[in-house]
Amino acid sequence: MAPFDERLRQVMDSRWIKNGYTKDELMGYRNAFDALKEILVTDFKKKEAVRDYSPGWEYKQIAVNEYNSALDDLMKLITLTKD
C-alpha cells in the first residue's frame, strides 16, 4: 500500500495545487468536501439519455451530457482520497 501522501497525489485533482493550496489546507476542508459529495450523490442524480426524438432533441441531449459532465467534474474536484 502506498503512503498516504502518495495516494493523495494519485487521486487529488492537481488544480488545487496549481492554485496554491497545500495538502494540509485541503485536508482541513475534507469534512466539507465529504458533506458536499454526500449531497451531490443523494440529491443530484445523473440524468438519463433523451429518449424522445421530437424536434430539438439534440439540444436536450447536449444539455443532459453537459449536466452529467459538470457533475462528474465536480465529484472529481472534491475527491481528495480513495474511499
PDB file of N, CA, C and O in Angstrom:
ATOM      1  N   MET A   1       0.837  -1.185   0.000  1.00  0.00           N
ATOM      2  CA  MET A   1       0.000   0.000   0.000  1.00  0.00           C
ATOM      3  C   MET A   1       0.884   1.251   0.000  1.00  0.00           C
ATOM      4  O   MET A   1       1.860   1.322   0.747  1.00  0.00           O
ATOM      5  N   ALA A   2       0.552   2.204  -0.810  1.00  0.00           N
ATOM      6  CA  ALA A   2       1.339   3.437  -0.911  1.00  0.00           C
ATOM      7  C   ALA A   2       1.128   4.298   0.325  1.00  0.00           C
ATOM      8  O   ALA A   2       0.068   4.246   0.947  1.00  0.00           O
ATOM      9  N   PRO A   3       2.137   5.094   0.684  1.00  0.00           N
ATOM     10  CA  PRO A   3       1.955   6.017   1.816  1.00  0.00           C
ATOM     11  C   PRO A   3       0.806   6.989   1.528  1.00  0.00           C
ATOM     12  O   PRO A   3       0.418   7.195   0.379  1.00  0.00           O
ATOM     13  N   PHE A   4       0.281   7.574   2.592  1.00  0.00           N
ATOM     14  CA  PHE A   4      -0.878   8.464   2.461  1.00  0.00           C
ATOM     15  C   PHE A   4      -0.640   9.570   1.439  1.00  0.00           C
ATOM     16  O   PHE A   4      -1.498   9.806   0.587  1.00  0.00           O
ATOM     17  N   ASP A   5       0.504  10.255   1.501  1.00  0.00           N
ATOM     18  CA  ASP A   5       0.759  11.361   0.578  1.00  0.00           C
ATOM     19  C   ASP A   5       0.759  10.900  -0.871  1.00  0.00           C
ATOM     20  O   ASP A   5       0.304  11.623  -1.757  1.00  0.00           O
ATOM     21  N   GLU A   6       1.264   9.704  -1.111  1.00  0.00           N
ATOM     22  CA  GLU A   6       1.294   9.186  -2.474  1.00  0.00           C
ATOM     23  C   GLU A   6      -0.118   8.907  -2.975  1.00  0.00           C
ATOM     24  O   GLU A   6      -0.442   9.226  -4.119  1.00  0.00           O
ATOM     25  N   ARG A   7      -0.967   8.313  -2.127  1.00  0.00           N
ATOM     26  CA  ARG A   7      -2.360   8.069  -2.526  1.00  0.00           C
ATOM     27  C   ARG A   7      -3.064   9.389  -2.779  1.00  0.00           C
ATOM     28  O   ARG A   7      -3.847   9.510  -3.721  1.00  0.00           O
ATOM     29  N   LEU A   8      -2.789  10.378  -1.942  1.00  0.00           N
ATOM     30  CA  LEU A   8      -3.403  11.695  -2.120  1.00  0.00           C
ATOM     31  C   LEU A   8      -2.974  12.292  -3.454  1.00  0.00           C
ATOM     32  O   LEU A   8      -3.798  12.846  -4.181  1.00  0.00           O
ATOM     33  N   ARG A   9      -1.719  12.183  -3.770  1.00  0.00           N
ATOM     34  CA  ARG A   9      -1.206  12.746  -5.025  1.00  0.00           C
ATOM     35  C   ARG A   9      -1.842  12.043  -6.223  1.00  0.00           C
ATOM     36  O   ARG A   9      -2.081  12.679  -7.249  1.00  0.00           O
ATOM     37  N   GLN A  10      -2.122  10.734  -6.111  1.00  0.00           N
ATOM     38  CA  GLN A  10      -2.700   9.983  -7.221  1.00  0.00           C
ATOM     39  C   GLN A  10      -4.150  10.366  -7.478  1.00  0.00           C
ATOM     40  O   GLN A  10      -4.601  10.326  -8.623  1.00  0.00           O
ATOM     41  N   VAL A  11      -4.885  10.735  -6.442  1.00  0.00           N
ATOM     42  CA  VAL A  11      -6.314  10.947  -6.583  1.00  0.00           C
ATOM     43  C   VAL A  11      -6.673  12.427  -6.651  1.00  0.00           C
ATOM     44  O   VAL A  11      -7.521  12.818  -7.452  1.00  0.00           O
ATOM     45  N   MET A  12      -6.049  13.240  -5.834  1.00  0.00           N
ATOM     46  CA  MET A  12      -6.427  14.644  -5.718  1.00  0.00           C
ATOM     47  C   MET A  12      -6.229  15.373  -7.051  1.00  0.00           C
ATOM     48  O   MET A  12      -5.237  15.160  -7.749  1.00  0.00           O
ATOM     49  N   ASP A  13      -7.159  16.206  -7.377  1.00  0.00           N
ATOM     50  CA  ASP A  13      -7.100  16.983  -8.606  1.00  0.00           C
ATOM     51  C   ASP A  13      -5.946  17.982  -8.511  1.00  0.00           C
ATOM     52  O   ASP A  13      -5.842  18.722  -7.533  1.00  0.00           O
ATOM     53  N   SER A  14      -5.096  18.001  -9.508  1.00  0.00           N
ATOM     54  CA  SER A  14      -3.904  18.854  -9.472  1.00  0.00           C
ATOM     55  C   SER A  14      -4.236  20.348  -9.536  1.00  0.00           C
ATOM     56  O   SER A  14      -3.375  21.184  -9.260  1.00  0.00           O
ATOM     57  N   ARG A  15      -5.472  20.687  -9.896  1.00  0.00           N
ATOM     58  CA  ARG A  15      -5.829  22.113  -9.943  1.00  0.00           C
ATOM     59  C   ARG A  15      -5.743  22.754  -8.574  1.00  0.00           C
ATOM     60  O   ARG A  15      -5.484  23.953  -8.478  1.00  0.00           O
ATOM     61  N   TRP A  16      -5.955  21.985  -7.505  1.00  0.00           N
ATOM     62  CA  TRP A  16      -5.831  22.538  -6.158  1.00  0.00           C
ATOM     63  C   TRP A  16      -4.395  23.012  -5.917  1.00  0.00           C
ATOM     64  O   TRP A  16      -4.171  24.119  -5.426  1.00  0.00           O
ATOM     65  N   ILE A  17      -3.438  22.171  -6.264  1.00  0.00           N
ATOM     66  CA  ILE A  17      -2.033  22.501  -6.042  1.00  0.00           C
ATOM     67  C   ILE A  17      -1.611  23.650  -6.950  1.00  0.00           C
ATOM     68  O   ILE A  17      -0.892  24.552  -6.521  1.00  0.00           O
ATOM     69  N   LYS A  18      -2.054  23.620  -8.197  1.00  0.00           N
ATOM     70  CA  LYS A  18      -1.707  24.677  -9.150  1.00  0.00           C
ATOM     71  C   LYS A  18      -2.214  26.044  -8.690  1.00  0.00           C
ATOM     72  O   LYS A  18      -1.623  27.071  -9.024  1.00  0.00           O
ATOM     73  N   ASN A  19      -3.302  26.057  -7.928  1.00  0.00           N
ATOM     74  CA  ASN A  19      -3.859  27.321  -7.450  1.00  0.00           C
ATOM     75  C   ASN A  19      -3.371  27.697  -6.054  1.00  0.00           C
ATOM     76  O   ASN A  19      -3.947  28.572  -5.408  1.00  0.00           O
ATOM     77  N   GLY A  20      -2.320  27.042  -5.591  1.00  0.00           N
ATOM     78  CA  GLY A  20      -1.644  27.458  -4.379  1.00  0.00           C
ATOM     79  C   GLY A  20      -2.097  26.830  -3.078  1.00  0.00           C
ATOM     80  O   GLY A  20      -1.644  27.246  -2.012  1.00  0.00           O
ATOM     81  N   TYR A  21      -2.981  25.837  -3.130  1.00  0.00           N
ATOM     82  CA  TYR A  21      -3.404  25.171  -1.909  1.00  0.00           C
ATOM     83  C   TYR A  21      -2.408  24.069  -1.544  1.00  0.00           C
ATOM     84  O   TYR A  21      -1.909  23.357  -2.416  1.00  0.00           O
ATOM     85  N   THR A  22      -2.133  23.941  -0.272  1.00  0.00           N
ATOM     86  CA  THR A  22      -1.271  22.850   0.179  1.00  0.00           C
ATOM     87  C   THR A  22      -2.137  21.653   0.545  1.00  0.00           C
ATOM     88  O   THR A  22      -3.349  21.774   0.721  1.00  0.00           O
ATOM     89  N   LYS A  23      -1.495  20.500   0.655  1.00  0.00           N
ATOM     90  CA  LYS A  23      -2.227  19.286   1.026  1.00  0.00           C
ATOM     91  C   LYS A  23      -2.858  19.444   2.403  1.00  0.00           C
ATOM     92  O   LYS A  23      -3.979  18.993   2.640  1.00  0.00           O
ATOM     93  N   ASP A  24      -2.118  20.096   3.315  1.00  0.00           N
ATOM     94  CA  ASP A  24      -2.661  20.286   4.666  1.00  0.00           C
ATOM     95  C   ASP A  24      -3.896  21.176   4.643  1.00  0.00           C
ATOM     96  O   ASP A  24      -4.862  20.908   5.358  1.00  0.00           O
ATOM     97  N   GLU A  25      -3.880  22.228   3.835  1.00  0.00           N
ATOM     98  CA  GLU A  25      -5.058  23.095   3.723  1.00  0.00           C
ATOM     99  C   GLU A  25      -6.252  22.317   3.185  1.00  0.00           C
ATOM    100  O   GLU A  25      -7.367  22.438   3.692  1.00  0.00           O
ATOM    101  N   LEU A  26      -6.006  21.524   2.163  1.00  0.00           N
ATOM    102  CA  LEU A  26      -7.093  20.746   1.563  1.00  0.00           C
ATOM    103  C   LEU A  26      -7.663  19.735   2.537  1.00  0.00           C
ATOM    104  O   LEU A  26      -8.877  19.539   2.589  1.00  0.00           O
ATOM    105  N   MET A  27      -6.815  19.101   3.297  1.00  0.00           N
ATOM    106  CA  MET A  27      -7.304  18.119   4.259  1.00  0.00           C
ATOM    107  C   MET A  27      -8.122  18.805   5.355  1.00  0.00           C
ATOM    108  O   MET A  27      -8.965  18.164   5.982  1.00  0.00           O
ATOM    109  N   GLY A  28      -7.888  20.087   5.593  1.00  0.00           N
ATOM    110  CA  GLY A  28      -8.705  20.841   6.530  1.00  0.00           C
ATOM    111  C   GLY A  28     -10.131  21.024   6.035  1.00  0.00           C
ATOM    112  O   GLY A  28     -11.054  21.205   6.829  1.00  0.00           O
ATOM    113  N   TYR A  29     -10.306  20.978   4.736  1.00  0.00           N
ATOM    114  CA  TYR A  29     -11.635  21.112   4.126  1.00  0.00           C
ATOM    115  C   TYR A  29     -12.301  19.764   3.870  1.00  0.00           C
ATOM    116  O   TYR A  29     -13.401  19.704   3.321  1.00  0.00           O
ATOM    117  N   ARG A  30     -11.646  18.706   4.260  1.00  0.00           N
ATOM    118  CA  ARG A  30     -12.120  17.363   3.916  1.00  0.00           C
ATOM    119  C   ARG A  30     -13.551  17.103   4.391  1.00  0.00           C
ATOM    120  O   ARG A  30     -14.344  16.521   3.650  1.00  0.00           O
ATOM    121  N   ASN A  31     -13.891  17.515   5.592  1.00  0.00           N
ATOM    122  CA  ASN A  31     -15.257  17.284   6.091  1.00  0.00           C
ATOM    123  C   ASN A  31     -16.289  17.989   5.218  1.00  0.00           C
ATOM    124  O   ASN A  31     -17.347  17.434   4.920  1.00  0.00           O
ATOM    125  N   ALA A  32     -15.975  19.206   4.815  1.00  0.00           N
ATOM    126  CA  ALA A  32     -16.898  19.949   3.945  1.00  0.00           C
ATOM    127  C   ALA A  32     -17.024  19.265   2.584  1.00  0.00           C
ATOM    128  O   ALA A  32     -18.124  19.151   2.042  1.00  0.00           O
ATOM    129  N   PHE A  33     -15.894  18.811   2.035  1.00  0.00           N
ATOM    130  CA  PHE A  33     -15.938  18.117   0.749  1.00  0.00           C
ATOM    131  C   PHE A  33     -16.736  16.823   0.853  1.00  0.00           C
ATOM    132  O   PHE A  33     -17.508  16.490  -0.046  1.00  0.00           O
ATOM    133  N   ASP A  34     -16.548  16.097   1.947  1.00  0.00           N
ATOM    134  CA  ASP A  34     -17.296  14.852   2.128  1.00  0.00           C
ATOM    135  C   ASP A  34     -18.796  15.118   2.241  1.00  0.00           C
ATOM    136  O   ASP A  34     -19.604  14.368   1.694  1.00  0.00           O
ATOM    137  N   ALA A  35     -19.166  16.183   2.949  1.00  0.00           N
ATOM    138  CA  ALA A  35     -20.586  16.546   3.072  1.00  0.00           C
ATOM    139  C   ALA A  35     -21.147  16.949   1.715  1.00  0.00           C
ATOM    140  O   ALA A  35     -22.262  16.562   1.363  1.00  0.00           O
ATOM    141  N   LEU A  36     -20.384  17.723   0.954  1.00  0.00           N
ATOM    142  CA  LEU A  36     -20.823  18.126  -0.381  1.00  0.00           C
ATOM    143  C   LEU A  36     -20.968  16.916  -1.287  1.00  0.00           C
ATOM    144  O   LEU A  36     -21.920  16.831  -2.063  1.00  0.00           O
ATOM    145  N   LYS A  37     -20.043  15.991  -1.196  1.00  0.00           N
ATOM    146  CA  LYS A  37     -20.120  14.780  -2.015  1.00  0.00           C
ATOM    147  C   LYS A  37     -21.386  13.989  -1.684  1.00  0.00           C
ATOM    148  O   LYS A  37     -22.058  13.477  -2.580  1.00  0.00           O
ATOM    149  N   GLU A  38     -21.703  13.893  -0.397  1.00  0.00           N
ATOM    150  CA  GLU A  38     -22.909  13.180   0.017  1.00  0.00           C
ATOM    151  C   GLU A  38     -24.162  13.849  -0.544  1.00  0.00           C
ATOM    152  O   GLU A  38     -25.082  13.169  -0.998  1.00  0.00           O
ATOM    153  N   ILE A  39     -24.197  15.173  -0.512  1.00  0.00           N
ATOM    154  CA  ILE A  39     -25.330  15.916  -1.072  1.00  0.00           C
ATOM    155  C   ILE A  39     -25.441  15.673  -2.567  1.00  0.00           C
ATOM    156  O   ILE A  39     -26.534  15.438  -3.081  1.00  0.00           O
ATOM    157  N   LEU A  40     -24.317  15.728  -3.265  1.00  0.00           N
ATOM    158  CA  LEU A  40     -24.336  15.516  -4.710  1.00  0.00           C
ATOM    159  C   LEU A  40     -24.818  14.111  -5.064  1.00  0.00           C
ATOM    160  O   LEU A  40     -25.587  13.931  -6.009  1.00  0.00           O
ATOM    161  N   VAL A  41     -24.369  13.135  -4.314  1.00  0.00           N
ATOM    162  CA  VAL A  41     -24.751  11.744  -4.597  1.00  0.00           C
ATOM    163  C   VAL A  41     -26.239  11.519  -4.342  1.00  0.00           C
ATOM    164  O   VAL A  41     -26.898  10.813  -5.105  1.00  0.00           O
ATOM    165  N   THR A  42     -26.773  12.115  -3.273  1.00  0.00           N
ATOM    166  CA  THR A  42     -28.174  11.857  -2.931  1.00  0.00           C
ATOM    167  C   THR A  42     -29.161  12.755  -3.657  1.00  0.00           C
ATOM    168  O   THR A  42     -30.261  12.312  -3.987  1.00  0.00           O
ATOM    169  N   ASP A  43     -28.797  14.004  -3.913  1.00  0.00           N
ATOM    170  CA  ASP A  43     -29.762  14.971  -4.448  1.00  0.00           C
ATOM    171  C   ASP A  43     -29.566  15.332  -5.915  1.00  0.00           C
ATOM    172  O   ASP A  43     -30.484  15.862  -6.540  1.00  0.00           O
ATOM    173  N   PHE A  44     -28.406  15.062  -6.475  1.00  0.00           N
ATOM    174  CA  PHE A  44     -28.137  15.448  -7.856  1.00  0.00           C
ATOM    175  C   PHE A  44     -27.738  14.215  -8.657  1.00  0.00           C
ATOM    176  O   PHE A  44     -26.555  13.964  -8.886  1.00  0.00           O
ATOM    177  N   LYS A  45     -28.721  13.468  -9.070  1.00  0.00           N
ATOM    178  CA  LYS A  45     -28.501  12.242  -9.832  1.00  0.00           C
ATOM    179  C   LYS A  45     -28.162  12.576 -11.280  1.00  0.00           C
ATOM    180  O   LYS A  45     -28.560  13.614 -11.810  1.00  0.00           O
ATOM    181  N   LYS A  46     -27.416  11.667 -11.904  1.00  0.00           N
ATOM    182  CA  LYS A  46     -27.150  11.819 -13.331  1.00  0.00           C
ATOM    183  C   LYS A  46     -28.458  11.686 -14.084  1.00  0.00           C
ATOM    184  O   LYS A  46     -29.354  10.942 -13.683  1.00  0.00           O
ATOM    185  N   LYS A  47     -28.552  12.415 -15.175  1.00  0.00           N
ATOM    186  CA  LYS A  47     -29.775  12.383 -15.983  1.00  0.00           C
ATOM    187  C   LYS A  47     -29.674  11.300 -17.050  1.00  0.00           C
ATOM    188  O   LYS A  47     -28.598  10.993 -17.565  1.00  0.00           O
ATOM    189  N   GLU A  48     -30.825  10.741 -17.358  1.00  0.00           N
ATOM    190  CA  GLU A  48     -30.913   9.704 -18.382  1.00  0.00           C
ATOM    191  C   GLU A  48     -30.778  10.336 -19.770  1.00  0.00           C
ATOM    192  O   GLU A  48     -31.063  11.518 -19.965  1.00  0.00           O
ATOM    193  N   ALA A  49     -30.342   9.524 -20.712  1.00  0.00           N
ATOM    194  CA  ALA A  49     -30.260   9.979 -22.095  1.00  0.00           C
ATOM    195  C   ALA A  49     -31.660  10.310 -22.608  1.00  0.00           C
ATOM    196  O   ALA A  49     -32.652   9.745 -22.148  1.00  0.00           O
ATOM    197  N   VAL A  50     -31.724  11.220 -23.554  1.00  0.00           N
ATOM    198  CA  VAL A  50     -33.003  11.633 -24.133  1.00  0.00           C
ATOM    199  C   VAL A  50     -33.571  10.486 -24.954  1.00  0.00           C
ATOM    200  O   VAL A  50     -32.882   9.913 -25.797  1.00  0.00           O
ATOM    201  N   ARG A  51     -34.819  10.159 -24.704  1.00  0.00           N
ATOM    202  CA  ARG A  51     -35.488   9.072 -25.421  1.00  0.00           C
ATOM    203  C   ARG A  51     -36.595   9.594 -26.336  1.00  0.00           C
ATOM    204  O   ARG A  51     -37.168   8.837 -27.120  1.00  0.00           O
ATOM    205  N   ASP A  52     -36.887  10.864 -26.236  1.00  0.00           N
ATOM    206  CA  ASP A  52     -37.937  11.485 -27.052  1.00  0.00           C
ATOM    207  C   ASP A  52     -37.248  12.202 -28.213  1.00  0.00           C
ATOM    208  O   ASP A  52     -36.597  13.229 -28.019  1.00  0.00           O
ATOM    209  N   TYR A  53     -37.395  11.664 -29.393  1.00  0.00           N
ATOM    210  CA  TYR A  53     -36.704  12.215 -30.559  1.00  0.00           C
ATOM    211  C   TYR A  53     -37.572  13.188 -31.345  1.00  0.00           C
ATOM    212  O   TYR A  53     -37.586  13.180 -32.576  1.00  0.00           O
ATOM    213  N   SER A  54     -38.289  14.019 -30.614  1.00  0.00           N
ATOM    214  CA  SER A  54     -39.072  15.072 -31.256  1.00  0.00           C
ATOM    215  C   SER A  54     -38.110  16.186 -31.692  1.00  0.00           C
ATOM    216  O   SER A  54     -36.934  16.166 -31.330  1.00  0.00           O
ATOM    217  N   PRO A  55     -38.603  17.144 -32.458  1.00  0.00           N
ATOM    218  CA  PRO A  55     -37.728  18.231 -32.900  1.00  0.00           C
ATOM    219  C   PRO A  55     -37.031  18.899 -31.711  1.00  0.00           C
ATOM    220  O   PRO A  55     -37.650  19.193 -30.688  1.00  0.00           O
ATOM    221  N   GLY A  56     -35.741  19.126 -31.875  1.00  0.00           N
ATOM    222  CA  GLY A  56     -34.952  19.769 -30.831  1.00  0.00           C
ATOM    223  C   GLY A  56     -34.361  18.794 -29.828  1.00  0.00           C
ATOM    224  O   GLY A  56     -33.786  19.219 -28.826  1.00  0.00           O
ATOM    225  N   TRP A  57     -34.490  17.487 -30.078  1.00  0.00           N
ATOM    226  CA  TRP A  57     -33.984  16.503 -29.126  1.00  0.00           C
ATOM    227  C   TRP A  57     -32.471  16.613 -28.963  1.00  0.00           C
ATOM    228  O   TRP A  57     -31.933  16.297 -27.902  1.00  0.00           O
ATOM    229  N   GLU A  58     -31.781  17.065 -30.025  1.00  0.00           N
ATOM    230  CA  GLU A  58     -30.320  17.167 -29.957  1.00  0.00           C
ATOM    231  C   GLU A  58     -29.900  18.139 -28.861  1.00  0.00           C
ATOM    232  O   GLU A  58     -28.939  17.886 -28.135  1.00  0.00           O
ATOM    233  N   TYR A  59     -30.621  19.247 -28.744  1.00  0.00           N
ATOM    234  CA  TYR A  59     -30.296  20.259 -27.733  1.00  0.00           C
ATOM    235  C   TYR A  59     -30.573  19.733 -26.326  1.00  0.00           C
ATOM    236  O   TYR A  59     -29.837  20.033 -25.385  1.00  0.00           O
ATOM    237  N   LYS A  60     -31.634  18.953 -26.195  1.00  0.00           N
ATOM    238  CA  LYS A  60     -31.927  18.346 -24.894  1.00  0.00           C
ATOM    239  C   LYS A  60     -30.821  17.364 -24.509  1.00  0.00           C
ATOM    240  O   LYS A  60     -30.409  17.309 -23.350  1.00  0.00           O
ATOM    241  N   GLN A  61     -30.344  16.591 -25.486  1.00  0.00           N
ATOM    242  CA  GLN A  61     -29.283  15.621 -25.203  1.00  0.00           C
ATOM    243  C   GLN A  61     -27.979  16.337 -24.859  1.00  0.00           C
ATOM    244  O   GLN A  61     -27.242  15.894 -23.978  1.00  0.00           O
ATOM    245  N   ILE A  62     -27.694  17.427 -25.540  1.00  0.00           N
ATOM    246  CA  ILE A  62     -26.499  18.214 -25.223  1.00  0.00           C
ATOM    247  C   ILE A  62     -26.581  18.723 -23.785  1.00  0.00           C
ATOM    248  O   ILE A  62     -25.592  18.676 -23.053  1.00  0.00           O
ATOM    249  N   ALA A  63     -27.748  19.208 -23.379  1.00  0.00           N
ATOM    250  CA  ALA A  63     -27.930  19.702 -22.015  1.00  0.00           C
ATOM    251  C   ALA A  63     -27.727  18.579 -20.996  1.00  0.00           C
ATOM    252  O   ALA A  63     -27.100  18.794 -19.959  1.00  0.00           O
ATOM    253  N   VAL A  64     -28.246  17.400 -21.279  1.00  0.00           N
ATOM    254  CA  VAL A  64     -28.067  16.251 -20.385  1.00  0.00           C
ATOM    255  C   VAL A  64     -26.590  15.888 -20.290  1.00  0.00           C
ATOM    256  O   VAL A  64     -26.070  15.660 -19.198  1.00  0.00           O
ATOM    257  N   ASN A  65     -25.921  15.836 -21.432  1.00  0.00           N
ATOM    258  CA  ASN A  65     -24.490  15.499 -21.442  1.00  0.00           C
ATOM    259  C   ASN A  65     -23.674  16.514 -20.642  1.00  0.00           C
ATOM    260  O   ASN A  65     -22.784  16.132 -19.883  1.00  0.00           O
ATOM    261  N   GLU A  66     -23.973  17.801 -20.809  1.00  0.00           N
ATOM    262  CA  GLU A  66     -23.231  18.842 -20.093  1.00  0.00           C
ATOM    263  C   GLU A  66     -23.511  18.773 -18.589  1.00  0.00           C
ATOM    264  O   GLU A  66     -22.591  18.952 -17.791  1.00  0.00           O
ATOM    265  N   TYR A  67     -24.746  18.520 -18.189  1.00  0.00           N
ATOM    266  CA  TYR A  67     -25.091  18.387 -16.778  1.00  0.00           C
ATOM    267  C   TYR A  67     -24.317  17.221 -16.163  1.00  0.00           C
ATOM    268  O   TYR A  67     -23.699  17.366 -15.108  1.00  0.00           O
ATOM    269  N   ASN A  68     -24.355  16.070 -16.826  1.00  0.00           N
ATOM    270  CA  ASN A  68     -23.651  14.893 -16.311  1.00  0.00           C
ATOM    271  C   ASN A  68     -22.142  15.118 -16.254  1.00  0.00           C
ATOM    272  O   ASN A  68     -21.479  14.685 -15.311  1.00  0.00           O
ATOM    273  N   SER A  69     -21.616  15.784 -17.246  1.00  0.00           N
ATOM    274  CA  SER A  69     -20.186  16.073 -17.270  1.00  0.00           C
ATOM    275  C   SER A  69     -19.796  17.026 -16.136  1.00  0.00           C
ATOM    276  O   SER A  69     -18.774  16.824 -15.481  1.00  0.00           O
ATOM    277  N   ALA A  70     -20.600  18.053 -15.907  1.00  0.00           N
ATOM    278  CA  ALA A  70     -20.330  19.002 -14.822  1.00  0.00           C
ATOM    279  C   ALA A  70     -20.392  18.301 -13.471  1.00  0.00           C
ATOM    280  O   ALA A  70     -19.577  18.573 -12.590  1.00  0.00           O
ATOM    281  N   LEU A  71     -21.343  17.411 -13.307  1.00  0.00           N
ATOM    282  CA  LEU A  71     -21.468  16.653 -12.065  1.00  0.00           C
ATOM    283  C   LEU A  71     -20.236  15.766 -11.853  1.00  0.00           C
ATOM    284  O   LEU A  71     -19.703  15.698 -10.746  1.00  0.00           O
ATOM    285  N   ASP A  72     -19.788  15.094 -12.905  1.00  0.00           N
ATOM    286  CA  ASP A  72     -18.571  14.272 -12.823  1.00  0.00           C
ATOM    287  C   ASP A  72     -17.355  15.115 -12.466  1.00  0.00           C
ATOM    288  O   ASP A  72     -16.554  14.734 -11.612  1.00  0.00           O
ATOM    289  N   ASP A  73     -17.220  16.270 -13.128  1.00  0.00           N
ATOM    290  CA  ASP A  73     -16.079  17.153 -12.869  1.00  0.00           C
ATOM    291  C   ASP A  73     -16.064  17.632 -11.428  1.00  0.00           C
ATOM    292  O   ASP A  73     -15.008  17.678 -10.797  1.00  0.00           O
ATOM    293  N   LEU A  74     -17.215  17.984 -10.910  1.00  0.00           N
ATOM    294  CA  LEU A  74     -17.300  18.454  -9.532  1.00  0.00           C
ATOM    295  C   LEU A  74     -16.939  17.332  -8.559  1.00  0.00           C
ATOM    296  O   LEU A  74     -16.233  17.566  -7.577  1.00  0.00           O
ATOM    297  N   MET A  75     -17.413  16.129  -8.823  1.00  0.00           N
ATOM    298  CA  MET A  75     -17.081  14.992  -7.960  1.00  0.00           C
ATOM    299  C   MET A  75     -15.577  14.711  -7.978  1.00  0.00           C
ATOM    300  O   MET A  75     -14.988  14.415  -6.938  1.00  0.00           O
ATOM    301  N   LYS A  76     -14.961  14.803  -9.144  1.00  0.00           N
ATOM    302  CA  LYS A  76     -13.515  14.594  -9.238  1.00  0.00           C
ATOM    303  C   LYS A  76     -12.762  15.667  -8.465  1.00  0.00           C
ATOM    304  O   LYS A  76     -11.768  15.378  -7.799  1.00  0.00           O
ATOM    305  N   LEU A  77     -13.235  16.896  -8.554  1.00  0.00           N
ATOM    306  CA  LEU A  77     -12.556  18.011  -7.907  1.00  0.00           C
ATOM    307  C   LEU A  77     -12.588  17.896  -6.387  1.00  0.00           C
ATOM    308  O   LEU A  77     -11.605  18.231  -5.725  1.00  0.00           O
ATOM    309  N   ILE A  78     -13.687  17.433  -5.830  1.00  0.00           N
ATOM    310  CA  ILE A  78     -13.796  17.380  -4.378  1.00  0.00           C
ATOM    311  C   ILE A  78     -13.362  16.038  -3.790  1.00  0.00           C
ATOM    312  O   ILE A  78     -13.393  15.862  -2.572  1.00  0.00           O
ATOM    313  N   THR A  79     -12.960  15.090  -4.636  1.00  0.00           N
ATOM    314  CA  THR A  79     -12.487  13.804  -4.133  1.00  0.00           C
ATOM    315  C   THR A  79     -10.998  13.930  -3.820  1.00  0.00           C
ATOM    316  O   THR A  79     -10.165  14.073  -4.716  1.00  0.00           O
ATOM    317  N   LEU A  80     -10.687  13.872  -2.529  1.00  0.00           N
ATOM    318  CA  LEU A  80      -9.290  14.045  -2.111  1.00  0.00           C
ATOM    319  C   LEU A  80      -8.560  12.720  -1.944  1.00  0.00           C
ATOM    320  O   LEU A  80      -7.354  12.657  -2.182  1.00  0.00           O
ATOM    321  N   THR A  81      -9.247  11.674  -1.547  1.00  0.00           N
ATOM    322  CA  THR A  81      -8.609  10.382  -1.341  1.00  0.00           C
ATOM    323  C   THR A  81      -9.527   9.287  -1.863  1.00  0.00           C
ATOM    324  O   THR A  81     -10.722   9.497  -2.066  1.00  0.00           O
ATOM    325  N   LYS A  82      -8.939   8.113  -2.075  1.00  0.00           N
ATOM    326  CA  LYS A  82      -9.752   6.953  -2.454  1.00  0.00           C
ATOM    327  C   LYS A  82     -10.500   6.481  -1.229  1.00  0.00           C
ATOM    328  O   LYS A  82      -9.960   6.479  -0.123  1.00  0.00           O
ATOM    329  N   ASP A  83     -11.736   6.083  -1.424  1.00  0.00           N
ATOM    330  CA  ASP A  83     -12.523   5.554  -0.299  1.00  0.00           C
ATOM    331  C   ASP A  83     -12.240   4.097  -0.080  1.00  0.00           C
ATOM    332  O   ASP A  83     -12.812   3.486   0.824  1.00  0.00           O
TER     333      ASP A  83
END
